[in-house]
Amino acid sequence: MKAIDIDAVRAFLLAADLKSFTQAANVLGTTQSAVSIKLRRLEDQLGRRLLERTPRHVRLSAEGLVFQCAARELVSSHDRAAAAFTIEQRRLAIGINQLLVGGELPALLRQMRDHDPGLLVEMRIAGTKELLQSLEQGHLDAALVLRPEGNEKRGKLAFTETFSWFGAHDWKRPAGQPLPLATQGEACSIRTEAVRALDRAGIEWREVFVGKGAAILEAAAVAGLAVAVLACRAAPSGVVDMTGVLSLPRIRSQEVMLYSNLTDRRTREALRVFSLAFR
């Protein structure tokens, strides 16, 4: 068998993690058709169907699942060998708004590690105000946050995030009672947007759970304690969108901004990979 194309294996892992050829192409800085060709050649070489493709979905096949672990080891070993004589270790500290972090975070971090194994990545998960302060103080190199109101600091639009109302699969609103909410408290801009929408719709509500971070709010929703406003992309499998079920108002999409103090090419490229994969 010919030597396996390491770039094709890298494309396979990205497509499997992101469930999208287009997103994988964005991270790799190439085109969707180029990724498709690489993967087709890899499958032909291995004689195995690694990914199941439909017009809307990409997922691992049974044989792709078997190959995935070995593929990660192959890419990791290749990158370690390529970086064997790289002396300089660079630090990259990134902050992420706590409402944007979901179950995909491990895959995102793994992609950054695989992209540049010699890069020391540090992560801070917090609110927008705290992260922007840390950025100004030099504790962070970059921050991915919800667009702050009245903030003059220049940032780049990374993507638009959709939020909605989520509750447990079998959850039912108590008859005659206000809608119980799980929120991050009054300082949270998403909480403000959500309760304004409820007030405009004439829907009574009350906060029964206040916590910090999407994972905490997810726990309250999964437990059936309350309805939580979560990013649709990051919502866990244990909840469902309650908008139609409870006739709740839609929440406006929110712009996610990327702020950066980076100037060197190496870390800017790693940040580009991160922000593209995050979408």
C-alpha positions, 0 to 999 in steps of 0.5 A, a space after each residue: 500500500 502507498 503511504 497514506 496522505 497525512 493531509 487527507 487523514 487530517 481532512 477526514 478528522 476535521 470533517 468527522 468532528 465538524 460533521 461538515 466538508 465545508 467547515 473542514 475546508 474553512 479550517 484547512 483554508 481550501 475548498 469543499 471540493 478539494 476536501 471531497 477529493 482527498 477523502 475519496 482518494 483516502 477511502 479508495 486507498 483504504 478500500 473502506 467507506 469512512 464517512 456517510 454523506 447526505 446533502 445535509 449531514 456528514 457522519 462516521 461510518 462503522 469503518 470510519 469509527 474504527 479508523 478514527 482513533 488510529 487516524 488521530 494517533 497518526 496525525 499526532 505522531 506526524 506533527 510531533 515529528 515535524 515539530 521535533 526541532 522547533 525550539 520556541 514554544 508560544 503561548 496563546 490565551 483565549 477567552 470564550 463567553 460562557 454561553 457559547 461553550 457546549 459539548 463540542 469544546 473538546 473537539 475544538 481544542 483538539 483541532 487547535 492542538 493538532 494544528 500546532 502541537 507546539 502551541 501552549 493554549 490557555 483557555 478562560 471561560 467567563 462573561 463578556 465584560 470580564 473577558 474584555 477587561 482581561 484582554 485590555 490588561 494583557 492577560 488574554 491574547 484574544 476573546 470570543 464574546 457576544 457583542 457588547 452594548 456600547 463597546 467601542 473596542 474594534 472587533 471582528 464579526 466571527 459568526 451569528 449565534 442563535 438562541 432559543 428556549 430549552 427544556 427537558 423532553 418530558 417537561 410540562 409547564 405547571 398550569 396557571 403558574 409563571 414560566 420558570 426560568 434558569 438564567 445567568 442573572 440580571 447582568 447577562 445580556 441574553 437574559 435581558 433579551 429573553 425576559 423582554 421578549 416574554 414581557 412583550 408577549 405578555 407571558 408571566 415568568 419567574 427566575 427559579 435558578 441562577 447560575 453561571 455558564 451554559 453547562 450550569 443552565 443546561 443542568 437545570 433544564 435537563 433536570 426539569 427544574 426550569 426552561 433555559 435560554 441556550 445557544 442552539 448549537 451548544 444545546 445538549 441532547 437531554 433537552 428540546 426546543 420548547 418555542 413551539 411547544 409552549 408558544 414562546 417568543 423567538 429570541 433575536 440572534 446575537 452577533 459573536 465578536 472576535 477581539 484580538 491583540 495578536 500580531 505574529 503570524 503563527 498565533 493569528 493562524 491558530 486563532 483563525 483555525 479556532 474561530 472557523 472551527 467554532 462555527 
